[in-house]
């Protein structure tokens, strides 16, 4: 991998690509398995389940999301030569993910922590496709950059 032979920049790129790939896998698991199964928990146990879900998932995703955001912004600010547009698009996608998370999904989760509501649950599942698509796009973009720098693209 050559990028001005700067190992710090290479490390930032690989860290960004790794965190994006990890979050992409997690979001697909959440979208296809975890969120749909929330409807099966039952009203009596749902609030406790949802509160535990929020606490536990935050401990997993917040560090990864933060690393991804910081490295994505760094790469947009100091882009890899030949990948300026790709990295800017990837940065826009990560900002969209954060906006969706904190303006859509978190408020819905906060309401679900009080009581199960089938309409809210449906909104959570449907609106989460925003993040699922954006993370999938980010994975493709980051793979393109890493693959290209490895001399394969």
C-alpha positions in Angstrom: 0.0 0.0 0.0 1.5 3.3 -1.1 0.2 6.7 0.0 3.2 8.9 0.3 4.7 6.2 2.4 2.9 7.8 5.4 2.1 5.0 7.8 -0.1 7.2 10.0 -2.4 7.9 7.0 -2.3 4.2 6.0 -3.3 3.3 9.6 -6.1 5.8 9.6 -7.4 4.5 6.3 -7.3 0.9 7.5 -8.9 1.8 10.8 -11.7 3.6 8.9 -12.2 0.7 6.6 -12.3 -1.8 9.5 -14.7 0.2 11.5 -17.0 0.7 8.5 -16.9 -3.1 7.7 -17.6 -3.9 11.3 -20.6 -1.5 11.5 -21.9 -2.8 8.2 -22.0 -6.3 9.5 -23.6 -5.2 12.7 -26.3 -3.1 11.1 -27.3 -5.9 8.8 -27.6 -8.2 11.8 -29.7 -5.7 13.6 -31.8 -4.9 10.6 -32.5 -8.6 9.6 -32.5 -10.3 13.0 -32.6 -8.1 16.1 -35.1 -5.3 15.2 -37.7 -7.6 13.7 -37.5 -10.0 16.7 -38.3 -7.2 19.1 -42.0 -7.6 18.2 -41.8 -11.1 19.7 -40.5 -10.2 23.1 -44.0 -9.5 24.6 -45.4 -6.4 26.3 -44.6 -7.5 29.8 -40.9 -7.9 29.2 -40.4 -5.4 26.4 -39.4 -2.3 28.3 -36.7 -4.1 30.3 -35.5 -5.8 27.1 -35.4 -2.5 25.2 -33.5 -0.8 28.0 -31.0 -3.6 28.1 -30.7 -3.6 24.3 -30.0 0.2 24.3 -27.4 -0.1 27.0 -25.6 -3.1 25.5 -25.7 -2.1 21.9 -24.4 1.4 22.7 -21.4 -0.1 24.4 -20.6 -1.9 21.2 -21.5 0.6 18.5 -20.6 3.9 19.9 -16.8 3.3 20.0 -16.9 1.9 16.5 -19.1 4.7 15.2 -16.9 7.4 16.8 -13.7 5.9 15.4 -15.4 5.6 12.0 -16.6 9.3 12.1 -13.2 10.7 13.1 -11.2 8.7 10.6 -13.7 9.4 7.8 -13.5 13.2 8.5 -9.7 12.9 8.6 -9.7 11.2 5.2 -12.0 13.8 3.7 -9.7 16.5 5.0 -6.5 14.8 4.0 -7.7 12.5 1.1 -5.8 9.7 -0.5 -4.5 11.0 -3.9 -6.9 9.8 -6.6 -9.7 9.1 -4.1 -10.8 12.6 -3.1 -14.3 12.3 -4.4 -14.8 8.8 -3.1 -13.7 9.8 0.4 -15.8 12.9 0.4 -18.8 10.8 -0.6 -17.9 8.3 2.2 -17.7 11.2 4.7 -21.2 12.5 3.6 -22.5 9.0 4.1 -21.1 8.8 7.6 -22.6 12.1 8.5 -26.0 10.8 7.2 -25.6 7.8 9.4 -25.0 9.9 12.5 -27.9 12.2 11.6 -30.3 9.3 11.1 -29.1 7.7 14.3 -29.5 10.7 16.5 -32.5 12.3 14.9 -34.5 9.2 14.0 -33.4 6.0 15.7 -32.4 7.3 19.1 -35.7 9.2 19.7 -37.7 6.1 18.7 -35.6 3.9 21.0 -36.2 6.4 23.8 -39.9 6.1 23.3 -39.8 2.3 23.1 -37.9 2.3 26.4 -41.2 3.5 28.0 -43.6 1.1 26.3 -43.9 -1.1 23.3 -45.8 0.5 20.4 -46.2 -1.5 17.2 -46.2 1.6 15.0 -43.0 2.9 16.6 -41.4 -0.5 16.3 -42.4 -0.5 12.6 -40.9 3.0 12.2 -37.7 1.8 13.8 -37.4 -1.2 11.4 -38.2 0.9 8.3 -36.1 3.9 9.2 -33.1 1.8 10.0 -32.9 0.9 6.2 -31.3 4.4 5.9 -28.4 3.4 8.0 -28.2 -0.1 6.5 -27.9 1.3 3.0 -25.5 4.1 3.9 -23.2 1.7 5.8 -23.3 -0.7 2.8 -22.4 2.1 0.5 -19.5 3.1 2.8 -18.2 -0.4 2.8 -18.1 -0.5 -1.0 -16.4 2.9 -1.1 -13.8 2.0 1.5 -13.1 -1.3 -0.1 -12.6 0.5 -3.4 -10.0 2.8 -1.9 -8.1 0.0 0.0 -8.2 -2.3 -3.1 -7.0 0.5 -5.3 -4.1 1.3 -3.0 -3.1 -2.3 -2.9 -2.5 -2.1 -6.6 -5.5 -4.3 -7.5 -7.8 -1.5 -8.9 
